[in-house]
C-alpha cells in the first residue's frame, strides 16, 4: 500500500483525472489484477455462497448481541441505539430513555427475501408487528429515518403481500403498513413550514422541537418522494405524497440559471446557505464525477473522489450511457485497489487522502454500480470485481463479532460499528451480482437504502421511447431502475412517484 503524497506538493487535478482515465482505458495495474477469463456456474455459486456467509455472519451476530437495539458493535459484541445519531455529526440532543427500534432487523427484511430465507423473514415481520413502536422521545434525522425505517417497512410489507402464499396462513394482515403509516404521520409536522421544505430533524413523540435548526440539506428535502409517495399509494392517504411533492417542487424552483442547486438551505426562508453543487453527500444535482461547482457560476470548487460518489457509474448505466459508466467504474476501482477499499474522500488536487475523512464504513455504492453494470453488459469482468470486493471485505473488516467499519484506510484500523446498510445494501447487491433470480419477471425500484419496492401497474406511466441525448450508448436493463436514477429524475425534472422507465 503506497503512502499518500504529502500536501506540500499538490498535483494538478486535471493531470490526476487524466491519469485515472488512462489507467481505466488501458486496464491499469489495478484493473489488470482482475482477469476476465470466464466465469462459470460453479464459480458464481461459490461466490454466491461466500456472500451468503457474509450476510449471515453479520446478521446472526446482530441478532445474538444487539437485537432489538439498532446496530451492532462487532468488536465488543455489544450494541448501539444509533437512530438518533444518524446524520447527527455533533451527537446533539440524544435521547435518554431510547432503547432502539430494531433498525438492523428492519433493514435486513428485504435482504432475507432476496436471499430466499422466508422463514427468518416471517419471524422478523411477526416480531416487529407485535413489538415495534415509534412513540418514543427520540430526535431523528428525517432523511435517514425515511430511507431506513419507512423504506424498510414499505418494502417488507410489499414482499410479505407478494409472498403471502408461502407464509403461515393468517399471520400477516398489513401490520408493517400500519407501522409505516404511524411513522409517516410522525413525519408530517416537519413539513409545516412557510416554504413547505421540511425540517431536517423531528422528535418522533413531540414533533418539531422548540428552537430546532432550520438548516437542511438538498437531499434531506428533495428525495423523500419515493417512500412517501409509495406510502400514499399503499395507504390511500394522499398527505404523504403531497407533502413530499410540495417540497420537491419548491426545491426545483430554487435552482440557479444553470439548473443547479446547492447543498444546504433554510427551510423557513427558502434561501441557500451553501452554494456548492455536486454528487456527494447532501448534494443532488449531477454536475461532474470529480468536481463540485458553484451553483451560480459553474466554477469548480473542489476536485475530489468520495465513496458516496461511487453510485455514479450505476446511475449512468440506468440512463443507458454504459460506455461512460464503464470508464467511471474503473476509476473508482483504481482507488479501491490502491487502498483495499474506497476511502470516504480522496483529494484529487493533491493525490492524497483527506486528512480527517479516511474511513470506510462498509458503504455499498461501488458494489451497487458493479451490479448494475454487470446486468447491462453481462461482462464477467464485473463478476471478478465483485470477487475482489468480497475478498477485501472479508480480509479487512470481518471480525469474530461481525463486520467492522474501517476508521483509517491508511492503517486499516477498525471502528466498532456495523452499519445497518451493510445488510440492506452491501450484501444484497453483492448477492444479486451472482444470483439475480429474485428479479426475474418482476418490476422493482430499489430505494436509496437498497429496499426493493414492487411497482404496481396502477402506479405508473411510461416515458416516451426517446428521452435522453442521442449520443448516449443506450442499453436496456432487464429490470426496473433504482432510486439513484429516480433522484436524478425527481430532482432535476420534477417527476412524481408514479413515473418510471419501462423495464421492457
N, C-alpha and C positions, 0 to 999 in steps of 0.2 A: 504494500500500500504506500503510495507516494505521499510525501508531506505537501500540504498546500503552499503555494508561492507566498512569501511574506508580503504584507500590504504595501511595503515601501516601493515595490516595482510593479505598478499596475500595467496590465496588458490591455491593448485596445479591445474594446468589446466586440467590434466587428471582426477582428482577427480571431478572437476566440470562437465566435459563431461560425466563421468560415472553416476553422479547424474542425469543429464538430460536424459541420456539413460534409467536409471532405472525408472524415472518418466514417460517416454514415454511408456516403456514396461508395466508398471503396470497401466497406465491410469493417475496416478499422481493426486494431488489435483486439479491442474489447468484443466487438461484434463477431470477429473471426473466431473467438473462442467457442462460439456456438456453431456447430456444423449441421447443415441441412442434408443429412444423409438418409432421409427416410424415417418414417415414424409409423410403425405397425401397430396392430391392435393390442398386442401383448404389452408393448411399451406404454401405450395410452392407458391400459388397465392398471399397469404398475404405478403410473403417476396419479391416476385417479385414487388408488388406494393410499398413496402417500399423503394426498390432500385430505382424504377421509381421516387418516391417523392424526393429522394436524388439527383438524376441526374438533375431533373428539378429545384430544389431549387438552385443548383449550376449554371446551365445553364441560367436560367431566370435572376438571379442576375447579371451574367456576361453580358448578353445582355442589361440589363437595366442600369448598372452603369460603364461598362468597354469597351464594344464593340464600335468601331473597334480596340481598343488597344489590347495589347497582353494578359494580365492576370488580374484577379480581385483581388482587395484588399477588402476582405469581412468585415473587422471590420470598416473601414471608408467608405465603399461603394464608392470606387474610383478605380483607375486602375494603372497598371504599364506597361510600354513598355519594357518588360523584355527580348526580343530576344537577345540583346547584352549582357545581364547579365548571360545567361545560361552558366554554366561552367566557368564563369569569377569571380573566388572567390575574387579577389582583386578589382573588378569593375574598370578595367583599360580601357582606350580608349573608353569611352562611347560616342555615337553619340549625337550631339546637336539638330539636327532637325528631328530625327526619331520619327514618331508618331504611330508606331505599324503596325503589319501585320495581325491583327485579328487572332493571334495564337490560342487562345482557340476555336474560331469558326472552324478553320481548323481541330483542334484536335477532335472536337465534331462530325464532319460529319459522320464518320463511326459508332459512337455510336448511332446517331439518327436512322440510318438504322437498326442496331441491335435491337433497342428498338421499331422499327416499325413506326417511325414518318417520312414518306416520304415527307409530306408537308413541314415540317421545314427543312428537308434535302435539298429539291429543292430550298427553299428560300435562304438557305446559299450558295448553289452552284451558283446560279444566282448572288448573291451579290459579291462573290469572282470573278466570271467571269468578272464582269464589273468594279471592283474597286481595286483588289489586284495587286500590283506591287512590284517587287524586285529591281527596280532601285533606291536603297536608300543607302545613305552613312552610312552604319552600319557594324561594325566589328562583325562577328558572329563565334560561335564555329561550325566547320564543322560537328562533330558528332551529336550535339544537333539539328542543323538545318536539318540534313539529316533524323533523325528519326522522328522529329516532323512535319516539314513543307513538305519535299519531300515525306516522307512516308504517311502523311495525305492526300496530294493531289493525290498521285497514288491510294491509297485505295478508296478515294471518286470517282475518275474517273472510276475505275473498277465497283464500286457499281452503279454509275449513268448509265453506259452502261448496266449493268445487270438488272436494274430496269426501263429502259427507257420506257417500255410499260406502266408503272404506273405513269410516269411523264407527264407533259404537252407536247403536240406534238411540236417538232421542236425547243425546247428551250435548248437542250444540244447537242453541236457539238464539243466535246472533248476540251472544254475550260480549264478544270483543267489539262489535259495532256499538253496543250500548256504552262500553267504556270509552270508545273513541268519541262518541257524541258528548259524553260527560267532559272529556278533556277539551274538545273543541269549544264547548260553552265557556270553559275557563280561559280560553284564548281571546274570546271576543272583546272583553273590556280593553285589551291592548290596542284595538283599532279605533277606540273612541277619542280621536284627536281631530283638530280642525282640518288637517290635511288628509285624513284617512290613512296616513302612514302609521304603522303600529309601533308602539314602544318595543324596544329590544328585550326588556325584562318585565316579567309579571309574576306576582305571587299566586300560586295555584289556589290558595284558600281565600286570599283577601283582594286579589286583583292588582291594579297598579298602585304601588306604594307611594306615599307622600314623598315629595322631593326626588322622585325617580329620575334618572338621567334621561334626557330627551335625544341623546345621540344614538343612532343606529347605523348599521351597515346597509349597503345596497342589497346584498343577498338576504339580509335579515328582513327586508320588507318587500322584496321583489320576487322571491322564489317560494312563496307559500301556497301558490295557486294549485299545485298538483295534488297535495294531500288534502287541502281544504276543499278543493273542487270535488275530489273523489268523495269526501265526507258528505257533501251536499247531495251528490248523485245517489249515494247509497242510503242516506237517511231521509231524503225528501225535504230537508230543511235548507233553503237557499241562502241562509245568512252567512254561512262559512265561505262559500264561493264568492258571494257578493262583496264581503269584506276584503278578501284577498285580491279580488279583481280590481276593486276601487284603488287599493294601494298600488297595484301593478300599473294601472293607468296613470296614477299621479306620478309615479316614478318615471315613467316613459315621457311624460310631459316636461320633466325637468332635464331632459337630455340637452347637450350642447348643440351648436350648429353643425358639429362634426358627427352628430348622432352618438356621442359618447356620454357615459355617466361616470360619476366619481365613485369614491369608496365609502365615505361616511356623510351623513346628513342629519339635520334636526327635524324631528317628527312634528314639532309644533309650528315651526316657521316654514318648513319646506325649503330651507336653504342648505346649500352644500357646505360641508365643513372641510372635507379632504377632496381635492380635485384629481387625484391620481386615478387613472383608469388602466385596467389590465385584466389578466385572467387568474390571478391568485386569490388568496383568501379575502373575502369581503367584497371582491370585485365581481362584476357581471359582464361587462362588455368585452368581447373577444377581440382585442386590438392587435396583439402580436404575441408570439410564444415567449419572446425573451424580454421585451422591454415594456415597462409601464409608461404611460404617457399622460400629460396634462390634458384633461378632457376638453379644455377650452382652445388649446393651440395644436394639440397633437404632438408636441415636442416630447422626446424621450426623457424620462426622469430617472429610471433605474434599468440596468441591464442585469438580469438575474434569471436563474432557473430554480424553481421550487418543486417540492414533491407534490404539492396540490395541483400544479400545472400539468402533471402527467396525465390528467384526463383528456388533454387536448387532442392527442392522436385518435383516441376513441371518438371524440366529437367529430373530427374531420372524417373519420370512417363512416359515421352515421349520416353525415351530409353527402357522402359519396366521393369525397376527394381523397381516395385511397392512396394515390401516389405520394401526395404531400404528407398524409398520415404516416406512411412508412418511414419517410425521412425524419419526421418529428420523433417518432417512436425510437428510432435508432440513436438519436441524440440523447434522449433520456436514458437509453440503455447504456450508452458510453459512460455516463456519470454513475449509473448503478454499478457497472463493472469496476470503475475506479475505486469506489468506496465500499462495495459489497452490498449496499442498499442505497436508496435515494436520500440524501440529506435534506433537511427541511428547506434550506436556502443555500444556493451556490452562487457566488458573486462572479458573473462573467467579466465584469470590468477588471477584476483582479486575478481571476483564475484561482479562487480560493473559497473555502467555506466561510459563511457568515460567522463572525466571531461568537455570537450568542445563540444562533439557531442551527446547531449542529446535530440535532436529534432526529430520530426516525421512529415515530410511534406506531409502526406496523400499518402504515397507510396503504389503501387499496388501489389508488388511481392508476399506477403503472400496470398492475395486473389486469385492471378493467380494460385499459386500452389494448393490452395484448390479446385479451379475449375477443374484443370486437374486431381487431384486425385479422385474427385467425378465422372468425366467422365470415368475413368478407372475402378473404383470399384463399383460405384452406392451405396456406403455405406452411409446411411443417416447421419452418424456422421459428414461428411464433410458439409452437409447442415446446421447442427447445429453450426459448427464452423463458417460458413458464417453468421449465425444469430448473433453470438457473435461479429463478425467484424462489421456488420451493427449497432449493438447496441452501440459499442464503438465509432464509427464514429459519430453517432447521439448525443450521450451523451457528448462526449468531444470536438468535433470540429464543430458542427453545430451552426451557429450564424444567426442572422436575415438577414445578407447580403450574406450568402453563407456558405462555409465550410472553416475554417481557419486552417492553419498548427499549430502544437504544437512546441513551442520554447524549452520547457524543460519538459520531461515526468515525472520528479520527482515532479513537481509542477502543471503541466498541464497548464502553462501559454501559451497563444496563440500568434501566429505571424500573421500579416496582409497580408496573401498571400494564394491564392487559385491556386495551380499549374494546368496547363492545363492537365497534365496527370491524374489528378483526374477524369476528364471527359472522357478522351480517354482510360484509363485503369482500374482504381479502380472501378468505377461504372459499366463499361462494363463487367468485369469478374464476379462481384457480380451478375449482372443481368443474365448472361449466366449460372451461377450456378443454378438458379431457373427456367430459361426458355432458353433452347438451340435450340429452333425451327429455329433460324437463320442459324444454321449449318447443318440442315437436307439436305442430298443429295448434299452437296457442298464439295469442296476441297479447304480449306483455309490455308494459312500460316498467323499467327499473328506475326507482326513485333515486334521489341524491344519496340515500343511505343503502342502496342496493336491494330495496324491497320490491319484489315484483307485484305489480297491480294488473290483474286480468281486466282488459278493456272490453266492455260490453258494446255490442254493435249499436245500441241506442245512444251511446255517449259521443260518437264521433262523426265527423265529416271528413272526406278525403280531400287532400290537396290536389290541384291540377297536376298533370304528368310532368310539366316543366315548372320548376320553382327555384332553380339555382343557376348560377353563372354557367355559360356554355363551355368554358374552358376547364371545368372540373372533370375528373375521371369518375364517372358515375358507376357505382356498383350497387346492386340490390342486396340488402342484408336480409336474411331469411326470417327475421322476426322483428318485433316492434322495437323502436328506439328507446334509449334510456333518457333519464331526465336531464343528462348533460345537454342533449340536443334540445329538450324542452326548455331548459334555461335560456338557450340562445333564442328560441322561437318566442317564448313568453316575454322575455325581457327586451328583445330587440324589435319584435314585430307586434307585440301586444296581443298574441293569440290567447284564447282561453282553454280551459281544461278539455273541452270536447273536440279539439282539433288534433289530428295526428297524421303521420305519414303512413300510407298503406304498407303492410308487410309484404304484399304481393308484388 
